[in-house]
């Protein structure tokens, strides 16, 4: 995500108030970010902490990032007819999702 918004790691680290080597370790998974780092990254890059911690885009918070990701990686965009039922999620009516059926071949 950082590479999309600020390609230069040194500049990103400066904006976040951390050493570039610390940011590099966080990005590669060699070091876990502190909660303060997570909050600062979320604020600076205008993304939700849910996105940073769980990879979930939140419509109100992550709109700009979602548009940028969709423009650069169209393969990440779900088709319009892809519903919660397709993902196996309950629709909130207390019933299990029903399997989709294909229309008969013509």
C-alpha positions in Angstrom: 0.0 0.0 0.0 2.8 2.4 0.9 4.4 1.9 -2.5 1.2 3.0 -4.2 1.0 6.2 -2.2 4.6 7.2 -1.5 7.0 5.1 -3.5 10.1 6.5 -1.7 10.6 4.6 1.6 12.8 7.3 3.1 10.2 10.0 2.5 7.4 7.7 3.9 9.5 7.0 7.0 10.2 10.8 7.4 6.4 11.5 7.3 5.7 8.8 9.8 8.5 9.9 12.1 10.5 6.7 12.0 13.8 5.5 10.7 13.7 4.1 7.1 15.2 0.8 8.4 12.3 0.5 10.9 9.8 1.0 8.2 11.6 -1.6 6.0 11.5 -4.1 8.8 7.7 -3.5 9.4 7.0 -3.9 5.6 9.0 -7.1 5.3 7.5 -8.6 8.5 10.8 -8.6 10.4 9.3 -6.3 13.0 5.7 -5.9 14.3 4.5 -2.3 14.3 3.5 -0.8 17.6 -0.1 0.3 18.0 1.2 3.9 17.8 2.8 3.0 14.4 -0.5 1.5 13.2 -2.4 4.6 14.2 0.1 7.0 12.6 0.2 5.0 9.3 -3.6 4.9 9.2 -3.8 8.6 9.8 -1.0 9.6 7.4 -2.2 7.3 4.5 -5.9 7.9 5.3 -6.8 4.2 5.5 -8.5 2.3 8.2 -6.7 0.3 10.9 -8.9 -2.6 9.7 -7.2 -2.4 6.4 -3.7 -2.3 7.9 -4.3 -5.1 10.4 -6.8 -7.4 8.6 -6.7 -6.4 4.9 -10.3 -5.3 4.9 -11.3 -2.2 3.0 -13.9 0.0 4.8 -16.0 2.0 2.3 -16.1 5.3 4.2 -12.4 5.3 5.2 -10.6 3.4 2.4 -12.4 4.8 -0.6 -9.4 6.5 -2.2 -7.2 3.5 -1.6 -9.8 1.2 -3.1 -10.0 3.4 -6.2 -6.2 3.4 -6.6 -6.0 -0.4 -6.1 -8.8 -1.0 -8.6 -7.2 1.3 -11.2 -3.8 -0.4 -10.9 -5.0 -4.0 -10.3 -8.3 -4.5 -12.0 -8.1 -8.3 -11.2 -8.8 -7.4 -7.6 -12.2 -6.0 -8.4 -15.2 -8.4 -7.8 -17.8 -8.6 -10.5 -21.0 -6.6 -9.8 -23.1 -9.8 -9.4 -20.7 -11.2 -6.8 -22.8 -11.1 -3.7 -22.4 -12.0 0.0 -24.2 -15.3 -0.8 -21.5 -16.1 -3.4 -19.0 -15.7 -0.6 -20.9 -18.1 1.7 -22.0 -15.3 4.1 -25.3 -15.4 5.8 -27.7 -12.6 4.7 -28.8 -11.8 8.2 -32.2 -13.6 8.0 -31.0 -16.4 10.2 -31.0 -18.9 7.4 -28.0 -20.5 5.8 -27.2 -19.3 2.4 -28.7 -21.4 -0.4 -26.4 -22.7 -3.1 -26.6 -20.9 -6.4 -28.1 -22.8 -9.3 -27.1 -22.4 -12.9 -29.8 -21.6 -15.5 -30.5 -24.5 -17.8 -28.3 -24.6 -20.9 -30.2 -23.5 -24.1 
